[in-house]
Amino acid sequence: MADLVMKIENLKKWFPVSLGFFRTVFSKEQLFVRAVDDISFDIRKGEIFGLAGESGSGKTTTGRLLLRLIESTSGKIYFHGQDITTTGEEEMKVLRRNMQMIFQDPYESLNPRMTVGDIAAEPLRLLEKSVDPGEVEKRVSQTLEDVELTPADEFFFRYPHELSGGQRQRVAVARAFVVNPEFIVADEPVSMLDVSIRAEILRLMMSLVQKHKGSFLYITHDLALSRHMCDRLAIMYLGKIMEWGDAEKIIFEPLHPYTKALIEAVPIPDPTAHRAATVIKGEIPSPVNPPPGCRFHTRCPSYIGDICRTKEPQLIDVGKKHFVACHLYGSEK
Amino acid sequence: MAILDVHDLSIRYTIGRGTVKAAEGVSFQLEKGEAMGLAGESGCGKTTVALSILKILPSNGKIINGKIIINGVDIVPIDDAKMRKDIRWKVVSMVFQGAMNAMNPLYKIGDQIVEAIKLHEPDVTKREAKERTAKLLEMVGIEPERADNYPHEFSGGMKQRALIAMALANNPDLVIADEPGTALDVIVQAQVLRLMKELKERLNLSIIMISHDLSLIAEVCQKLAIMYAGYIVEYGDIVKIFGEPVHPYTVDLIESFPSIKAEKQEMVSIPGFPPDLLNPPSGCRFNPRCKYAMDVCKKEVPKLLETSKNHYVSCHLVKR
């Protein structure tokens, strides 16, 4: 399909667990953290795709895999139809001009010894070596204006410690957009910011995405925000996608018991609202030894019997490209 | 009688570049069994106010004016030894921010709670303290056998629960919770909020919940105080404030929370950023960001006036 920017097929990332000297030498078993375990989805041109779940569900790992900041264990990642899991480092550099990342913590993702101008210019200098210095300055100024760090020449020579959290995250946004990427991974870009300025940063990112006709993978644990941001949404749990489809559908007609639980747990900013009576118990199990069968069965309020414990549910299409992996909705074929 | 009556409290921090006016004329009351939320952006002085109630401000922080009356006694003039002996943990305790790092990684969870008990009640024997620890852990939903675990063996939610147990170690009347649940995932967060509500009912606890997240406060509290740049700008019954917010800052703050249930809408944010408290704007400190700012707002600090029963607002827009 022509309008797909990213297509991910059966992507896996298993991190080996180091067990210490003796167990490594004398034991044959090798344990793995199954951070991402066989997921498939696609991202269309100009779309904001949300990836939501609890911490430890593998959403950040997925984001990093897509940019090949870490190597996948197996699976395919197609960027405009080209499989990028096997491209060489040099070719990858060329491709990265079209793929950028915005990190979670603006207090740590900016080099404290570089000025704002240098930080925003670095991707240009690294990825578009031919650009001459005057051109670099012009484009950086333009991008700083775009992210509303105005007047740009005033911010150009400032250091990150002179900026507030919101301004820092704007610098991070500028650094990602300066090379006009087609695809951006934003890893919880506003979770470290005050609520009063979150909306501004998000609106800025959305307008830049529209302006550049780029696509966005938005990683978040905040379902309330993702509902207002995203076109489509995937819910992850222990390295698996449990449900994905149109964001509206997922939020208002969730099918998977885990999605339902997540949505019910979102606090509502209204003191008169009444919360549903059940909150699911326990916390996310260890991804080293995930539960067999459906990974959610240990906490599931709608456990239907042995099948949940023994057979892993596959994602099935329940209509209009709304996929869910749960035995409640039948098994595949 | 109110269990806590903070009256006209002002706090300053002295730093190299000058004096930070962190809290100005803060007043509020809290009854027994009542939960109040203290909300505002980072740097608005909410944690400063909380620390002053336990009198554990950093060494450069000073209460320059006002009273903090706990159970009828003003604690501002009380010295540190007496605070430790009579007030801290026995009357007021605190659940510190950042459940992940608030515990000593080198000691077992149970021993840390025993330490809190023994420090404030030296007469209690070690055995009694251990029994009490087991009960406390059970009360917050942790199996008592887990007392022998180290903090790294606990998940984030369990650490938060253990911290709550620690705050309850000496049966306080008032617990201050600084950003509980902010670092936790939604499901675990909902569990922790539910626990706090239950404990409040069961032990008739008073709670001050500090958070920048109004939706968390709305889950637990009956009262709300909104702070901006050191001032309480709106205060009173939470249902009234959410229903008819009056102060322009409160209106914007409530609107900036996306609700998962509401219609898809333009996200609202408050333009500009909070002022530098070394050199705050004159008059109402919100005036540079306020869309209704008038001349008087730049000159005069508005008084906190009662606009309707149990609803106080500090804004010149309110007719006196």
Interface residues (C-beta under 8 A of the other chain):
Chain A: E54 S55 S164 G165 G166 D194 V195 S196 I197 R198 A199 E200 L202 R203 H221 L223 A224 L225 R227 H228 E248 I251 A261 L262 I263 E264 A265 V266 P267 I268 P269 D270 P271 T272 A273 R275 V279 I280 K281 E283 I284
Chain B: E41 S42 S155 G156 G157 M158 D185 V186 I187 V188 Q189 A190 Q191 L193 R194 H212 D213 L214 S215 L216 A218 E219 C221 Q222 I238 V239 F242 G243 D252 L253 I254 S256 F257 P258 S259 I260 K261 K264 Q265 E266 M267 V268 S269 I270 P271 F273
